[in-house]
Amino acid sequence: MSPDVGEIAGVAVDLDRRDPLAGLRGAFTGTETPLVYFDGNSLGRPLRSTAARLERFVREEWGGRLIRGWDESWMELPFAIGDRIGRAVIGAAPGQTVIGDSTTVLLYKLVRAACDDARATDPARVEIVVDRDNFPTDRYLVEGIAAERGGRVRWIDVDLSGGVTSAALADAVGPETAVVLLSHVAYRSGHLADAAALTALAHDAGALVVWDLCHSAGSVPVHADAWGFDLAVGCTYKYLNGGPGSPAFAYVAERHQDRLAQPIQGWMGAADVFAMGPAYVPARGMRRFLSGTPPIVGMLALEDSLALIERAGIDAIRTKSIALTAFAVELADAWLGPLGVTVASPRDAARRGGHVTLSHPAMRAVTAALWRQDVIPDYRDPGGLRIGLSPLSTSFAEVADGMARVAAAVRTEAGGAPTLAR
Ligand SMILES: *Cc1c(COP(=O)(O)O)cnc(C)c1O
């Protein structure tokens, strides 16, 4: 192995010493243990302060304020936390971001609202454009919407190690496009789409765009307003550390809000929630994108992680993210390349999000072996080991240690034959 593990451990110590965000890692639960966590892109670690926040909420707010809590603060919490995500994470002015349902449900609501809107203006616009390697939920829900509205899905073919390019999108959009649904960072390859350019291209074709920000929110800067976004949805349990199943956020540009009608008409989206009137009248602004009672307990952890992101700054987070993935790619080339492993993520840091996918036929077994020894990446077919490097909670030493153990596991699981995958 060259360079050797000891030498790289020294390099990692030095990188950690020079990392301006290194001090924030200790704010996360579990970072004092030797466990290597390479899956913060799928479920972020909890902050230590969250345990106390949840305990206090149960005792004082839920337990003490009881139903009064809704009037006192909970009704406004989805909007307050939404605005905070808007400011610190996605570059959105206040009044355009709200915490709502799961990502899947919010995507459904927004894509369908956008489809109906496009078609109302121009009946020829019946197509939803989506790429074949978009996240499963995105692909499934557009097929459902197309079936239920008598529309069509227009598929974009993509390279599994890359993502949607301007040329590919230009071929797919036209006078029949209603909506384009794209992921900012591809969940498999980590490809970072040029969101500003792709949005402009879709707009030139007269279409609306819905951005899925699940794998970028909290690790890659987003400038929703400046890039001309129409609509976006993002996860909060990945780089935003909201906890398993924490509710997603929706962004709707102010210019579209009062025109769009989402399909799940519930009382929490009504103009006067407690009027309990005979018919649904949608609220103005972001409230109309809500449906039922907001999941308050599920959004509490975000208060802690957003405070940390505000302290670090999203640009510094991105700088560290690039340094972490570049280090992982360098070690993959040095230690895993000779074992037949290939890097199935963009090598250009400007086109790469916060994770790196390593490809080899033995990766499913490698992942299982690593989990048994407390090294936690995840696995995505075909043969992809995803190394997710959450910038605030991951150290360079953790990357060096983890990558050495990935190499050892590949050697064992692939039977020690370096030429196996060729
Ligand atoms: C994680 C993820 C989702 C998850 O959707 P849920 O409704 O929270 O299960 C959706 N889209 C992308 C791109 C994701 O990475």
The ligand as an ORCA input file, in Angstrom:
! r2SCAN-3c Opt
* xyz 0 1
  C     -33.563     10.889      0.954
  C     -34.251     11.339     -0.281
  C     -35.643     11.374     -0.362
  C     -36.439     10.860      0.790
  O     -37.794     11.057      0.755
  P     -38.641     10.716      2.075
  O     -40.017     11.060      1.728
  O     -38.047     11.477      3.199
  O     -38.466      9.248      2.346
  C     -36.207     11.892     -1.521
  N     -35.435     12.324     -2.550
  C     -34.083     12.274     -2.492
  C     -33.255     12.776     -3.629
  C     -33.460     11.771     -1.371
  O     -32.122     11.702     -1.317
*
